[in-house]
Amino acid sequence: MAHNGMPLLMLIDDEPAQRRLVAALATRAGWRTVFANDGETAIAMLGTQDGMRLDAILLDHWIPDFDAGKLISDIKERRPALPILILTAHNSVAVAVEAMRAGATDFLSKPIAPDRLLSALHASISAAPDVGELRPLTEKMSTPLAFEEIIGSAPQFRTALAIAAKAARARIPVLIEGESGVGKEVIAQAIHAASPRFKHPMVAVNCGAIPVNLVESELFGHERGAFTGAFERQVGRFIDADGGTIFLDEIGELPMDAQVKLLRVLENGEAQPIGARMPKHVDVRVIAATNRKLQDEVEAGRFREDLYYRLNVVQLTIPPLRERTGDIPALCRHLLARIATQPGLHSLGITAEALNLLMTHRWPGNVRQLQNALFRAAVLCDGDALTPADFPQIAAQIEAMHKGSTPNASYSDQGIGITLYEADGNIRALADIEADVVRLAIGHYRGRMTEVARRLGIGRSTLYRKLAELGIDSSAA
């Protein structure tokens, strides 16, 4: 609830230096910050004029003689809808699980990355369709995946992966388009890992999370005294990524001035820090991503045409999860296996009924939303397998969307992840069902064709013959 155009943050922290840093970063994003030294003061402040106007709370998880979990519960009891972000020096999923069980919304680690904090603050006041779902807390447990580890058997998705794998060995820019949460950064990480630059860093920048007046400084750096408030020299992200890869997420958000400088980097390999007399030469591979159609932005005059063609040497379009629901069972098993490796969590199965529920959801947040839903369910589950009861928010959204109608089922005990019926209620053709089974097996066994053939009970030569007969491209399968 931003008042007078400026959202309000309460920081609960007893360290003056940390308070100044957070306040400065929050100010960049247009936030006003109020402070509390301890939990008792924070609870008292909830009843003040500022306390009633709060849009989010940022809580240091470690304060002497202080129980963070109890404070979160107390705040949630008084203000159940108020987002609570946890700040800790310990990058531990166990701490995240503890905080989440108490009611936390998101989790940040010290030292605070400016773009991560700004992104979390933005998310806390954004209207989200996935009400009650966990925010990107599971990002803390994510590790880069190689191409062969990425789950998905839908033809359009496998084609995009095949193109990405072929482009990985070259230095050329790659443009990845797709809705938020489809896995654009996962694919960017796989491209970097498969490239000759894998020993150097991949620097990720969310262009949409940086205030417009600070974009050039963040990307290209600045010299001391280059502008008001530039008390120290700052190295830009392009220089940080020298020799490696830079991933520019939400590239469509770049202002025009920054677009000009980015074009210069792509053309000449020169990054010009603000206030510097001479540009810095950098050797950086650029991977850009957007949830918009960048061609439409060019036609609307919001994105430079010459920059678009420089970035769009190789283009990938990642389909939304609702267009590849057959991948959901394999994705659930994969994600649950990764979640089970985190401290405080254990291995869980998932019932057929739960899978059926998840496969009928539209997933506006795509794979990220699915991962967050599974993480939340795993944290709160007391049994050995997830059931529909562990996904109350998903069930409520499906009921609201399909009230008075019966959704077209796409899951059954006899065909996990396979649609058996056409929209008119008739059985699908056997060849189409068989093609889906083969694609599902390839996705489930991550492209290991020997294992796919063994599990399907056929020889490898028979498998490849079926791929040809069913029109499945083996290079993208």
C-alpha positions in Angstrom: 0.0 0.0 0.0 2.4 2.8 -1.1 1.4 6.1 0.5 2.1 9.4 -1.3 3.8 7.3 -4.0 6.5 6.0 -1.6 6.2 2.5 -0.1 7.3 2.1 3.5 9.8 -0.5 4.9 10.5 -1.4 8.5 14.0 -2.6 9.2 14.5 -4.6 12.4 18.3 -4.5 13.0 20.6 -3.3 15.7 23.6 -2.7 13.5 24.0 1.0 12.5 26.1 0.3 9.4 23.7 -2.3 8.1 20.8 0.1 8.7 22.5 2.8 6.7 23.2 0.4 3.8 19.7 -1.0 3.6 18.2 2.5 3.8 20.4 3.7 1.0 19.6 0.7 -1.2 15.8 1.0 -0.4 15.9 4.7 -1.3 17.2 3.8 -4.7 14.0 2.0 -5.3 11.9 4.8 -4.0 11.2 3.3 -0.5 11.2 5.1 2.8 12.7 3.2 5.8 11.8 3.2 9.5 13.9 1.4 12.1 13.5 -0.8 15.1 16.4 -2.1 17.3 14.6 -5.2 18.6 11.4 -7.2 18.4 9.6 -5.4 21.3 10.1 -2.0 19.6 8.9 -3.5 16.3 5.7 -4.8 17.8 5.0 -1.4 19.5 5.7 0.4 16.2 3.0 -1.6 14.4 0.4 0.5 16.2 1.9 3.8 15.2 0.9 5.9 12.2 3.9 4.6 10.2 3.3 1.1 11.5 -0.2 1.0 10.0 1.2 2.1 6.6 4.0 -0.5 6.3 4.4 -2.3 3.0 7.1 -4.8 4.1 9.4 -5.7 7.0 13.0 -6.6 6.7 14.2 -8.6 9.8 17.8 -9.4 10.7 17.6 -13.1 11.7 20.4 -12.8 14.2 20.0 -10.3 17.1 21.3 -11.1 20.6 18.8 -12.5 23.0 16.1 -12.6 20.3 13.8 -15.3 18.9 13.2 -14.4 15.2 10.7 -17.2 14.7 8.5 -15.9 17.6 8.6 -12.4 16.3 7.6 -13.5 12.8 4.6 -15.4 14.4 3.7 -12.3 16.5 3.8 -10.0 13.5 1.8 -12.4 11.4 -0.8 -12.7 14.1 -1.3 -8.9 14.1 -0.7 -8.3 10.4 -1.2 -11.6 8.4 -0.9 -10.0 5.0 2.3 -8.0 5.7 5.3 -9.4 3.8 8.3 -10.3 6.0 11.8 -10.6 4.5 14.5 -12.3 6.5 18.1 -11.2 6.4 20.9 -13.4 7.7 24.7 -13.9 7.5 24.2 -17.6 7.2 23.3 -18.7 3.6 21.4 -21.8 4.9 18.2 -23.3 3.7 17.7 -24.6 7.2 17.3 -21.0 8.4 15.0 -20.4 5.4 12.8 -23.4 6.4 12.6 -22.3 10.0 11.7 -18.7 9.0 9.1 -19.9 6.4 7.4 -22.2 8.9 7.0 -19.2 11.1 5.5 -17.2 8.2 8.3 -15.4 6.4 7.8 -14.4 2.8 11.4 -14.2 1.4 15.0 -14.7 2.5 18.1 -12.7 1.7 21.8 -13.3 2.6 24.5 -10.9 3.8 26.3 -9.2 2.2 23.1 -7.9 0.5 23.2 -7.8 -3.3 21.6 -4.5 -4.3 19.6 -6.0 -7.2 18.4 -8.9 -5.0 17.1 -6.6 -2.4 15.4 -4.3 -4.9 13.8 -7.3 -6.6 12.5 -8.6 -3.2 11.1 -5.2 -2.3 9.5 -4.9 -5.7 8.0 -8.4 -5.4 6.6 -7.6 -1.9 4.3 -4.9 -3.3 3.5 -6.4 -6.6 0.1 -7.8 -7.2 0.7 -11.5 -7.7 -1.8 -14.0 -9.1 -0.3 -16.9 -7.1 -1.7 -15.7 -3.8 -0.3 -17.5 -0.8 2.6 -19.0 -2.8 6.2 -18.7 -1.6 8.2 -16.0 -3.2 11.6 -16.9 -4.7 12.9 -18.4 -1.5 13.9 -21.6 -3.4 16.5 -19.6 -5.4 18.8 -20.1 -2.4 18.8 -23.9 -3.1 19.2 -23.7 -6.8 22.4 -24.9 -8.5 23.2 -24.7 -12.2 22.1 -27.6 -14.4 23.8 -29.0 -17.5 21.7 -29.4 -20.6 21.2 -33.1 -20.0 19.8 -32.4 -16.5 17.1 -30.0 -17.7 13.7 -31.7 -17.5 11.3 -31.4 -20.4 10.2 -33.6 -23.4 7.8 -31.2 -25.2 9.0 -30.8 -28.8 9.1 -27.0 -28.7 11.1 -27.0 -25.4 13.5 -29.7 -26.6 14.0 -27.7 -29.9 14.9 -24.6 -27.9 17.4 -26.7 -25.8 19.0 -28.1 -28.9 19.5 -24.7 -30.4 21.0 -23.4 -27.1 23.4 -26.4 -26.9 24.6 -25.7 -30.4 25.1 -22.0 -29.7 26.9 -22.6 -26.4 30.4 -23.2 -28.0 30.3 -19.9 -29.9 30.9 -16.3 -28.6 27.8 -15.0 -30.3 25.0 -13.3 -28.3 21.8 -15.3 -27.4 18.4 -13.8 -26.9 16.0 -15.9 -24.8 12.3 -15.0 -24.8 9.6 -16.5 -22.6 7.2 -15.7 -19.8 8.5 -15.0 -16.3 9.4 -18.3 -14.5 9.9 -20.5 -17.5 13.6 -21.1 -16.8 15.4 -18.5 -18.9 18.2 -18.1 -16.4 18.5 -21.9 -16.0 19.1 -22.2 -19.7 21.5 -19.2 -19.7 23.5 -21.0 -17.0 23.6 -24.2 -19.1 24.9 -22.2 -22.1 27.6 -20.7 -20.0 28.5 -24.1 -18.4 28.8 -25.7 -21.9 30.9 -22.9 -23.3 34.7 -22.4 -23.3 34.1 -19.6 -20.7 32.9 -22.0 -18.1 35.9 -21.4 -15.8 35.1 -17.7 -15.7 32.0 -16.2 -13.9 28.5 -15.7 -15.2 27.3 -12.4 -13.9 23.5 -12.1 -13.7 21.8 -8.7 -13.8 18.1 -8.0 -13.5 17.7 -4.9 -15.6 14.2 -4.3 -14.3 15.3 -4.2 -10.7 17.8 -1.3 -11.1 16.5 2.3 -10.7 16.7 4.1 -14.1 19.2 6.7 -12.9 21.6 4.0 -11.7 21.5 1.5 -14.6 24.6 2.9 -16.4 26.6 3.0 -13.1 25.6 -0.6 -12.3 26.4 -2.0 -15.7 29.5 0.0 -16.7 30.8 1.4 -13.4 31.7 5.0 -12.4 34.7 6.9 -11.1 34.8 8.7 -7.8 33.1 12.1 -8.0 31.5 11.3 -11.4 28.2 12.5 -10.1 26.5 13.6 -6.8 26.8 10.7 -4.3 29.6 8.9 -6.1 31.9 8.8 -3.1 33.8 5.8 -4.2 34.8 4.2 -7.5 32.5 1.4 -8.6 33.4 -1.4 -10.9 30.6 -2.2 -13.4 29.1 -5.6 -13.9 30.5 -5.9 -17.4 34.0 -5.6 -16.0 33.2 -8.1 -13.3 32.2 -10.5 -16.1 35.4 -10.0 -18.2 36.4 -13.3 -19.7 33.0 -14.8 -18.9 29.3 -14.3 -19.5 26.9 -11.6 -18.5 23.2 -12.5 -18.3 21.0 -9.5 -18.8 17.5 -10.4 -17.6 14.5 -8.2 -18.6 16.6 -6.5 -21.2 13.5 -4.7 -22.5 13.6 -2.6 -19.3 16.9 -0.9 -20.3 16.6 2.9 -20.8 17.7 4.3 -24.2 21.0 5.8 -22.9 22.1 2.4 -21.5 21.1 0.7 -24.8 23.5 3.0 -26.6 26.4 2.0 -24.3 25.4 -1.7 -24.5 25.5 -1.5 -28.3 29.1 -0.1 -28.1 30.1 -3.1 -25.9 28.7 -5.5 -28.4 30.3 -3.8 -31.4 33.7 -2.8 -30.0 34.1 -4.7 -26.7 34.4 -1.3 -24.9 32.7 -0.5 -21.6 32.7 3.2 -20.7 32.5 3.9 -16.9 30.8 7.2 -16.0 33.4 9.9 -15.5 36.2 7.8 -17.0 38.4 9.3 -19.7 39.0 6.1 -21.5 36.8 3.1 -22.0 37.7 -0.4 -20.6 38.1 -3.2 -23.0 36.1 -6.3 -22.0 35.7 -9.8 -23.4 32.2 -10.7 -22.4 29.6 -13.0 -24.0 26.1 -11.5 -23.7 23.0 -13.6 -23.0 19.9 -11.5 -22.8 16.4 -12.5 -21.7 13.0 -10.9 -21.8 9.4 -11.7 -21.0 8.2 -9.4 -23.7 8.3 -9.8 -27.5 11.4 -7.6 -28.2 10.4 -7.1 -31.8 7.2 -5.5 -30.6 9.3 -3.1 -28.4 11.3 -2.2 -31.4 8.2 -1.4 -33.5 6.9 0.7 -30.6 10.1 2.7 -30.4 11.0 1.6 -26.9 14.0 -0.5 -28.0 16.8 0.2 -30.5 16.5 -1.7 -33.7 20.3 -2.0 -34.2 20.7 -3.3 -30.7 17.9 -5.8 -31.2 19.7 -7.3 -34.2 23.0 -7.4 -32.4 21.4 -9.3 -29.5 19.2 -11.5 -31.7 22.0 -13.5 -33.4 20.5 -16.7 -31.8 17.0 -16.6 -30.5 15.3 -19.1 -28.2 11.6 -19.1 -27.2 10.8 -21.1 -24.1 7.2 -22.3 -24.0 5.1 -21.7 -20.8 4.4 -24.6 -18.5 0.7 -24.7 -19.4 1.8 -25.7 -23.0 3.8 -28.6 -21.7 1.8 -30.1 -18.9 3.0 -33.5 -19.8 6.4 -32.5 -18.3 4.9 -31.7 -14.8 5.2 -35.3 -13.3 8.9 -35.5 -14.3 9.5 -31.9 -13.1 7.8 -32.7 -9.8 10.0 -35.8 -9.2 13.1 -33.9 -10.1 12.3 -30.8 -8.0 11.3 -32.9 -5.0 14.6 -34.8 -5.2 16.5 -31.5 -5.1 14.4 -30.1 -2.3 15.0 -33.3 -0.2 18.8 -32.6 -0.2 18.2 -29.4 1.8 18.7 -29.3 5.6 15.5 -29.8 7.6 13.7 -31.5 4.7 13.3 -35.2 3.8 12.5 -37.3 0.7 8.9 -37.1 -0.3 6.7 -38.9 -2.9 3.7 -37.3 -4.6 0.3 -39.0 -5.1 -1.5 -39.5 -8.4 -4.3 -37.2 -7.1 -1.8 -34.5 -6.3 -0.2 -34.7 -9.8 -3.6 -34.6 -11.4 -4.3 -31.4 -9.4 -1.0 -29.8 -10.4 -1.5 -30.7 -14.1 -4.9 -29.0 -14.3 -3.5 -25.6 -13.0 -2.5 -22.9 -15.5 0.7 -22.0 -13.7 0.9 -18.2 -14.5 4.3 -18.2 -12.7 5.5 -21.3 -14.7 8.3 -23.6 -13.4 9.4 -21.1 -10.8 5.8 -21.1 -9.3 5.7 -24.9 -9.4 9.0 -25.2 -7.6 7.9 -22.7 -5.0 4.6 -24.6 -4.5 6.5 -27.9 -4.0 9.0 -26.3 -1.6 6.2 -24.8 0.5 4.3 -28.2 0.5 7.5 -30.1 1.4 8.2 -27.8 4.3 4.8 -28.1 5.8 4.1 -31.8 5.0 4.0 -34.2 7.9 3.6 -37.4 5.8 5.7 -39.4 3.3 4.0 -38.2 0.1 2.4 -34.9 -1.0 -1.4 -35.1 -1.5 -3.9 -32.5 -2.9 -4.4 -31.3 0.7 -0.8 -30.0 0.6 -1.7 -27.6 -2.1 -4.6 -25.6 -0.8 -3.8 -22.4 -2.7 -3.6 -24.3 -6.0 -6.8 -26.1 -5.3 -8.6 -22.8 -4.5 -7.4 -21.1 -7.7 -8.4 -24.1 -9.8 -11.8 -24.2 -8.2 -12.3 -20.4 -8.8 -11.2 -20.7 -12.4 -13.4 -23.8 -13.2 -16.4 -23.1 -11.0 -19.3 -24.8 -12.5 -17.3 -26.7 -15.1 -15.3 -29.9 -15.2 -11.6 -29.4 -16.2 -10.3 -31.7 -19.0 -8.3 -34.3 -17.1 -4.8 -34.9 -18.5 -3.6 -37.4 -15.9 -4.5 -40.9 -14.9 -3.0 -43.8 -13.1 -2.6 -45.5 -16.4 -0.8 -42.6 -18.1 1.2 -40.3 -16.0 1.5 -37.0 -17.8 -0.3 -38.3 -20.9 -3.5 -36.8 -22.3 -5.8 -39.7 -23.2 -8.8 -37.7 -24.5 -9.4 -35.1 -27.1 -11.3 -31.9 -26.2 -14.5 -33.5 -27.6 -14.2 -36.4 -25.2 -13.0 -39.0 -27.8 -9.9 -41.1 -27.2 -6.8 -39.8 -28.9 -5.1 -41.7 -31.7 -2.7 -44.4 -30.5 0.2 -43.0 -32.5 -0.2 -39.6 -30.7 -0.4 -41.3 -27.3 2.7 -43.4 -28.1 4.6 -40.2 -29.2 3.8 -38.6 -25.9 4.9 -41.7 -24.0 8.3 -41.6 -25.8 8.7 -37.9 -25.2 7.8 -38.3 -21.5 10.4 -41.1 -21.1 13.1 -39.1 -22.8 12.4 -36.2 -20.5 12.2 -38.4 -17.4 15.5 -40.1 -18.1 17.1 -36.8 -19.2 17.9 -37.9 -22.7 19.8 -41.1 -21.8 18.6 -43.0 -24.8 19.9 -46.4 -23.6 17.9 -46.1 -20.4 14.8 -44.8 -22.3 14.9 -47.9 -24.6 15.5 -50.3 -21.6 12.6 -48.8 -19.6 10.3 -48.9 -22.6 11.3 -52.5 -23.2 12.7 -52.0 -26.7 16.1 -51.9 -28.3 17.9 -48.6 -29.1 17.5 -49.2 -32.9 13.8 -49.7 -32.4 13.6 -46.5 -30.3 15.3 -44.5 -33.0 13.1 -46.0 -35.7 10.0 -45.0 -33.6 11.4 -41.5 -33.3 11.5 -41.3 -37.1 8.0 -42.9 -37.5 6.4 -40.6 -34.9 8.1 -37.5 -36.2 10.1 -36.8 -33.1 13.4 -34.9 -33.8 16.1 -36.9 -32.0 18.3 -33.8 -31.8 15.6 -32.0 -29.8 14.0 -35.0 -28.1 
